Amino acid sequence: MNWARVDLNPVRLPNLRTTQISKWAEYLYVVALLGFLTQGPVLKIWEASGAIDSSIIGNTKFATYLVVQIPAIVMLFSRGIPRRMLVGPVGVVLAFCGWMSISTLWSTFSSYTLVESFTLTVTCLAGLYIATSFTLLQQLTLFLVAMQPGLLVSWFAVRNNWSGATNFEENYWIGIYFNRNSFAPPAALGLLAAVSLLWIFIVRRPKHWILVVFVLLDVVLLDAALLLRSKSSTSLGAIGVFAFVWAFWTAMRWLNRRRKFSADQLAQLVYPGFLLALILLTWLSFNFGEVLSRFFKNDLDFNGRRLLWRFSWDGFLDKPLFGWGWFSAWNTPSFFHEREYWWALTSTNWSHSGIMDILLGGGIIGGALFVAAVVWSGARQLSRVFTQTAGQWSFAAVWFVIAASTQESFIVGNHFLWLLLVSALAGSRSESRRV
């Protein structure tokens, strides 16, 4: 050996302390990102300024949401999106956002469509950042932690009688979210993430798992209590769909351990059966809404919303192929032409349904792209249900958001439920890879 050629310089190892700090800084950023996209904190921050000058506050909120999402997009493009994801359901989701952006060309309110489709795409990319950067365990932990600050501040607001924190006439809580159907989803996601983490820790039983379980049970009780105090039937119904989907795939996991399903059986029998069951469940929920209302002793508001859905469907039939342009219909005078009667009965300015928003905004093409993304994503992630602890999450989270979006306009930019839907459709990083 020629010792003269031996490189005696020490090998430069990565600074582990710097790596750890960077990792925790990113976790903190994601918690802030998700918290801001629940919208309540942003609305509360700018509430006082809006009372002074409401003319510019809309642009201020827009800028706040944009700024908080920019780091996620920068990190997404710096790390890259795997080709396999792009040539699949993720590519279809991006095509859906692209179609809504293109709808600006024929939109009946182009300036509004341009802004709304831009924010839809930005939040979609933020969701892809979550999916490509974190494992399922990390995602669930981040979702759980991110929901708690706004919920705790809301609890404090109610206890200290902050203005607008409680609806005294109907005795329900709103907190800092200005609407009970905005307050309930963070509580619902916190609850579902906590329950899913409980599942993982009970199954795996790592070191100190009992202590973690006690902490998670406390979070479950807190978030469940806040959810119930909101009296939001929308979120309760969506949780019911989540539970159904989770139970279905848990049963399939149990059956698969005793009798292995082949890939063909999963694709040709189990998955189509799952989709059919959800279609029937949705049909039953809409047709027996009044019965459910009596059972829960609460007004699910199906009757009021049905007027809006019929109104929206009627508008969709006017422009069925391309739509009116993303979120432009309800801001267009011609949309109300010869339908003033329906609008007068409701006195509202939105469809109260993310599904109707898709049909109105992008027509049949937009709706087809959305359905294709959901169905293809499920087919791609079938194996995870049987190989990943809590692999039921992706399916259950997707249908939780879809169920909630039948009642409210949650498929929209700058909203954490749209981010949650995209991240669930895209999946998560393999747990063998460290973040």
N, C-alpha and C positions, 0 to 999 in steps of 0.2 A: 504494500500500500504506500502511495506517495503522500506522506504526512504533510508535506508542504502545501498540498491542495485541499486539505481538510478545512472546511469553513468553521472557524471557532466562534463565530458570532452566535449568541444565544437565539434560539427560535422565539419569535415574537408571538406570544399567546394573547388571545383576546382578553381585554380587561373585563373580568367577570363582574366586578362591582359596577362598572359602567353599563354592562349589558343588563344587569338586574334593575338598575335605576331606570334605564330606557324602557324595559318591559313594564315596570309598575307605572311609569309615566303614561304609557300607552293605555294601560288599563283605566287609569284615572280619566284620560281623555275620552275613552269610549263611554264610561259612566256619565260624563258630562254631556256627550253627544246624545245619548239615548234620553237622558233627563230633559234636555232642551227640546227634543222632538216630541215629547209628550205635550208640548205647547203651553201648558199651564204656567210653568216658570217664566217663559218669555213674555206671555201676555201680562203676567203680574208685574214683571220688571218694568214694562213700558206703560202700565195702566195709568199712572199719574201723569206722565207726559202726554198720553193720548187725550186726557181730560183738558189739557191746556191747549194743544194744537193737534187735532185729529187729522189734519190734511196731509201731514208727512209721516204719521205713525205707521201707516201701512208699509211704506218703503223701509222704515227703520226695522220693523219686524222681519221683512224679507231679507234685509242685509244680515240680521242676526242669525237667522237660520242658515243662510249661505255660508257665512264665515265659520260657523261651528262645524259644517260638513266638508269644507275645503281640505283640511288635513287628511280626512278619511280617503278622499278621492286621490290626493297626491300619493298616499301610501299604497293605495290599490294599484295605481299605474306603475309605481316604482317597483312593486313586487310582481306585478303581472297577473293576468287571469289565465289559468291553465286552458290550453287549447281544447281539451276534452269538455270543459264546461261551456266554452263558447259554441262548440258544435253540438248543441243540445238545448235543454230547456232554458239555460241562461241566455243563450243567443236569441231564443224566442222572446224572452222577457225584454231584452234590449230592443228587439224588433218592435215589440208592443210600444215601448217608450218612443222609439223612432217614428212609428206611425202616428202617434198622438202629436209629435212635434211637427210632422209633415202636414197634419190637419190644419195647421196655421194657414196654409195656402188657400184653403176653401172655407175657413172658419167664418161664421157670421159675426164674430167679435175677435178678430185676429190678434190684437194686442194682448187681450186677456189670455187667449189660448197659448200664445208664445211664452208668457210668463209661467202659466200653470204647467205646460208641458216641460219647460226647462226645469222647474222644481221637481216634477215627477221623475225626470231622468237623474237629477242630482241625488235624490234620496235613494233611487234604485242603485246607483253606484255605491252609495254609502252602505247599503245592505249587502252588496257583493263584497265590499271590504270586510264586513263582519264575517261573512261566510268563508272567505279565503284566508283569513288571518287567524281564526280561533277554532279550537276544537269544540265539540258539543258541550263538554263540561265547562269550558271557559265561557262559551256563549251564555249558557244558562246562569252561570254565576254573575256575569256582567248584566244580564237582563234583570236578575233579582236585585242586585245592589243598586242599579240605576233607578229603579222604580221607587225605592224607599224614601229618598230625601223629599220628593214632592208630596208623597203620601203623609210623611211625618209633619211637614209644614202645614199640610191641609188639616190634619188632626189638630195641630196647634191653633190654626186659624179658627176652626170651629169652636174649640174650647175657650178661645179668647174673643169670640163674637166679632170677628173681622167682617167687614161689610161684604155681603154677597156670598159668604162661606156656607150659609145654610138657607134652604128654602123653608121658611117657617109655616107657610100655608099648607104644604104637603109633607112637611117634616122629613126632608131628605137632605143629605150633605152634598156640598159642591166643592168645598175647599178652595184651592187657588186655581181651579180649572174652569170656572165660569159656567159650567154646564155639567149635569150629573153624568151624561153619556160621554163626557170627556174625562171626568174624574174616575169613573168605574174601570175603563180599560187598563190604566196603569196598575190599579189594585188587582185586576184579573190576571194580568201578565205576571205580576209579582207572585201571586198565589200559585199560578201554574208552574212557573219556574221553580219555586220552592218545593212543590210536590214532586216535580221531575227530579230535582236534586236529591230529595229524600229517597226516591226510588233507586237512584244510582248508589248512594252511600249505604243503603240497607242491603243491596245486592252485592256490592263489592266489599263492604266492611273493611275499609282501610284503617290505619292507625288513628285513634281518637275519634272514630266514627260516631260513637254514642254521643259525645259532646256536640258534634256537628248536627246530629239529628235533633237534639234538644233545641239548638239555636234555630234550625229550620222550622221546627214545630211552632216556635214563638212567632216567626215571620208569617207562617200560614195563618195563625189565629188573628194576627194584626190585620193582614191584608184582607182576609175573609170578612172580618168585622167591618172594615171600611167599605168593602164592596157591598155588603148588605145594607149599610147605612145610606149608600147612594141610591138604593131602590131602582137600579138600572136593569130593566128586564133584558135589554139588548145584550149586555155583558153576561148576564146569567144564562141566557139562551145559548150564547156562543160557548160558554164553559160546558154546557150540556153536550154540544156537538163535539167539543174537544174530548170530553169523557167517553163519548160513544166511539170516536175514532181510536182513542187509546185502548179502550177495552177490546175493540175488534182485533187490532193487531197484536194485543197481548194474548188473546185467544189463539190467533194464528201461530204465534211463537210457541205456545204450549202444545198445539197440535203438531207443529213441525218437529218438536223434539221426539215425539212418539211415532210420527210417520212423515218422513222427509218429503217435502214438496219438491217436485222437479221444477226447473226453470219454466218449462212450458205450462205446467199447472198454475204456477204463480201468475204468469202473464195472461193465460187464456181463461182461467176460472176464478182464482182468488181476487185478483185486482179488479176485473170487471164486476165481480159480485160486490166488492167494496164500493165502487162508484155507483152501482145501481142502488145499494142500500142508502147511500147519502142522498141520491136524487129522490127516493121515496120519502126519506126523513124530511127533506126540505119541502116536498109537496104537502106532506101531512101537517107540517108546522104552519104553512100558509093557509091551508083549508080548515084547520081546526084551531085557529088563533083565538077565537072567542072562548072555546072550551078551555084552552090553556090559561086564558086570562082569569076565568072563574076558579080554576084549580089553584093558581098562584095568588088569588085574591089581589090581583094587581092589573092595571090596564096596560097591556102590551102595546097599545096604540096601533094595532094592525089596521083598525078601521080608518083612522086618520091617515096613515101612511098609504093605505091602498088607493086613496084618492090621488096622492102624489105619484104612485107607481103607474096608475092608469093614465094619468096626465103625461108622464114621461114616456110611457109605451106609445101613446098616441103620437107624441112628438118624434119618437124613433121611427115610426112608420112613415113619417114625412120624408126622412132622409135615411133609409135603411142601410144602404151600402157603405157610404163614407161617413155618415154622421154630420153633426153640426159643427164639429171642431171641439177639441178637449175643453170641457167646462164652459162652453160658450152659450149653450142653448138657453139656460135659465137667465142669461144676461142679454138675450136678444128679444126685442119687441115682437118680431114676427113669430117667435115660438109660442106666444100667447094668442096669436090671431085665431079667432073663432073658438078659443078655449078659455076665454076670460072667466066663464062660469066655474070651471074647475079650480082655477087659481084663486078666485074669490072665496071659495069654500075653505081653502087651506091657509091663505095669507102667509105663504112662505116663499123663499127664493132658492130652494134647492130640492133635489129629488129624494133626499133621505135614503139613498141607496147607492153604494159604490158600483153595484152591478148595472143599475140603470145609467149611472154616469158613463160607464164604459160604452154601452150601446148608444147613448146619445152623443157621446164625444167622438167615437171612432166607428160607429156603425157595426155591421156584421163582420167586417174585416178585423176591427179592433177586438170585438168579442171573440172571434175565432182564434186570434193570436193569444189572448189571455187563457182561454180554455186549453189550447194546445200546450202552453207553458205548464199549466197545473197538471194536466194528465201525463205529459212526458216526464215531468219531474218525479211524479209518483212512481212511474215505471222504472226510472233510473235508480231510485232509492229503495226499491223493494228488498234488496239484499241486506241493507243496513238494518232493517227491522229485525232480522234474525241474527245478525252478527254484532251489533252495537248495543251496549247497555243503554236503555232508554231511546233506542232507535225509533220508537213510536213518535218521538217528539216532532220530527219533520212533518209527518202526515197530520198529526193533531194540530200543530201550530198553523199550518196552511189553512185547514178548514175552520179553525177558530177565527182567523181573520176574515175568511170568506163569509162565515155565518154572521159575524158582527157587521160586515160590509153590506149585507142585505138590508140592514136597518139604518145605517148611517154612511156618510161619504168618507170612508176611511181609506179608500184607494186614491190617495192624493199626495202630492209632494209635501215635504216638510212635516211628515207625520210618522211616528214611530211604528204604527201598525203596518204601513206600507213597507217600511224597512224590515220589519219582522217577517212579512210575507216573502219578500225577495230573499232574505237570508235563509228562510226555511226551504224555499224552492231550490236554492243553490246548494244547500247542505252545509257541511263543515269540514275543516281540515282533519286529516287523519290524526288520531291521538298519538301515533308514533312520532309525529313531528312536533318539535317543541317551539313554542312562541317566545 
